[in-house]
Amino acid sequence: MKKNILTTDSILARADDVVVNEVDGEKVMMRIESGAYYGLDSIGGDIWDLLDEPRRVEELLDRLVETYEGDPDAIRRDTLEFLESLAKEGLVRLVR
């Protein structure tokens, strides 16, 4: 079973080596260190925008549940999975 590196008490911040531009309503990101490119849809872009300053994962999850309609448990689970993928790719860093 996959072990999550993040908890709801984790504090995340954007990685310093990520350049972001908006193209046709989608955020396009490049990690300078690796040269890898990434694209974020509107929800991913909203999550990225919420990380404009270091933020506790629980706060991020609460904001998304308030913003989007749907099953709160599914929103929380999917968002945590997305944050894990950002962390794995080095696009966000664990502050605490």
N, C-alpha and C positions, 0 to 999 in steps of 0.2 A: 504494500500500500504506500502511496506517495505521501511523504511528510511535508506539510505546509511549513514554510519559513515565516509566515506572517500570522499574527494574531490580531484580534480586535484592538488590543492595547498597543500594537506596533505603531510607530510614527514613521511616515514615509515622506520623502522629499524627491523632487526631480533630480536626476543625475546632472552633474555640471557639464557634461560633454555631449548634450543633446541639442541639436538645432531643429527648430520647428517652424514650418510655414503652412499656411492654409491654401489649399488648391481645390477649387470646385466644392467648397463646403466640407472638405475632409482635411484633417491635419496630417501632414506628411512630415515624418521625423527622420533625422539621420543622427546616428551615434558616431561622433567624430572618431573616437578611439578605434572602433571596429570598421567604420565605413558602411555599416549596415543601414538600410532604409526600412521604415515601417510606415504603415498607414493606419489611421484611426477613424472609425466611423463617428457619427455625431455623439453617440453615448460615450465612446472611448475618449472623444475630444472633451466632453463635459467633465469626465473624470480627470483628464490631464489638467484642465483649467482649474479644478478644485485643488490640485496639487501645486498651485501658484506659490504656496508657502508650506513648510512642513505641516503635516496634518495627521492626526490619529485616525487609524483605519475605521474605528467605530463611528467617528464623526462623519467620515466620508460615506459610509454605508447608510447612516441615518439620513443624510441629505439626499441621497439617491432614492431611498424609499419614499421620502416626501415628494420628490420631483416627478418620479415615473409611476404610472399605473401598472399594477401587476401584483403578483404574489410576493410579498415582502421577503419571504424566505428564499425564493428563487432569485430575486434581485440581489440579496446579500451574498448568496452562494456564487452567482455568476460574477459579481463584482470582485469578490475575494479571489476567485480563479483568475480573473483578468489582471488584478494587481500582482498576483503571484507570477504571471507570465511577464509583466513589465519588470519585475524584480529579477527574474531569471535572465532576461535579456540585458540587464544593466541600465534600463531606462529610468528606474527609480532606485533610490538607495534607502536602506533602513537606517533611520536616525536613532531610533531606540525601539 
